[in-house]
């Protein structure tokens, strides 16, 4: 038995940029143990296995695996899956915007694809979530040691470091400059000796209000004890935490806000994300996250026996 797959670069319109995701558009008959082995073999950020719909209509079950195992939710595989289903002709884009539903372990996710025929141009998904924002965070001196930057680079003028629980806990840290984000290096010894591990957060979402590009509102990067020293992993899964963090400030009044967020540099797979959020008091937050994608490869894989 063999399964066809496509490799896409997500949150970019430039091949060999963004985040790499493999999509198997027809994974019927596969067991999860096989999916895990296949994802480990490809060794990409994520691999997606799509099950055909049980009923008529654009509703598909997707399973997401990293080389280390299955994950319950991830954002950029949604963009990749919508793009591949349209590009490969599994679904047809009859109108300027086509809706479909993708189901992950966390539940159903509404997706829209802009484009015509088999030429998708932009994929966006919507998700509602609850969050808790805690102002308890390590002192600036500790944060600076953890990030290997000078304490004065931490931005306390516009924002402050806060802990955000949104599916997974993130320690969100603002800095003054794009350069500070790029130059930061996670110091495991400083982390282990600070109060940071007591927050239960495993990753730091570092961001700046400045980017190397004028059309970008925030430049982001993830760092943590399980992230390699020079890695710059995709940030799509952390965008609900960023949205909840921003909405915790009084200057973000009720309403709808749209931001452009980028990650990385041209030499290390820069991504550009479109983030739209609704802030309403006493209601679940609504997040819409979208981006472009590029198809870079396709092939087939022999399914390993169990």
C-alpha positions, 0 to 999 in steps of 0.5 A: 500500500502506498499513500500520495503526499504533498509538501507545502510551505505555509504562511509564505508565497515564496517557495522554501520559505515559511513552515514545511508541512506534508499533507496526505490528502487520502489517509483512509485505512491508516492506523495512528501507529503508521501515521506516527512512523510516516511523520517521523520518516519525513521529519518535517515540522508537521505531517497531516493525514486526512480522512475522506468525509463520511457524508457529502459536503466539505468536512474532513477529519485530519490527524496532525503528527510531528516527528515526536508524535500526535498533537491535538491542535496546530494552526499551520497544518490547517492552512496547508490542508486547505491549500492541498485539498484545493490544489489537488482537486479533492475540493473545487473552488466554485466561488471566490470563497469556499467554506469547509470544515476540518476536524482536529482532536480539539474539535471542528474548525471553520475554514475558508479558501479564497481562489478559483478552480484549483488555484487557492490563493489564501486560506483562513480559519476561525476558532473560538477559545477561552484564556487566562492572563496572569501578570505573574512573571519573572523579573526583568533581570531574570527574563534578560538572563533567560533570553541572553539579552540586556534587561533594558531591551525588555519593553515595559513602556507599551507592554509587560511580560505576562503568562497566558493560558490558552490551551497551552501556557506561554510566557509572553515577553515584549522587547523593544526591537526586532534585533533583540528578538533575532539575537535572543538565545534561550539559557536553560541554566538561567531558566531552571534557576528562575521562577519561570518553571513555576509558571508551568510555561514551557515556551517563551513567546518573544515579540517586538512591535518592530520588524524588518518590514514596514507592513508588519505589526509584530515580529515573533519568535518562540524559545524554550527548553525543548527548542534547539538553540538556533531554531525558529519554529512556526508560531501559528499555534501560539497566535491565540496566546498573542491575541489573548495577551493583547486583549488583556490591555485596556487600550485594546477596546471592544471591537475587531482588530487586524494585525500582520505578524511575521516570524524568521528572516529570509534566510531561515524561512520567514513566515507572514501571518494575518491575525484578526481578533474580536474582543468582546466582554464576557464572551469567548474570544474569536480568532481568525488566522490566515495566510498563503501557501506554496506547493513545493513537492509531491510524491508517494510513500510506502506504508509501513507494516504494523 
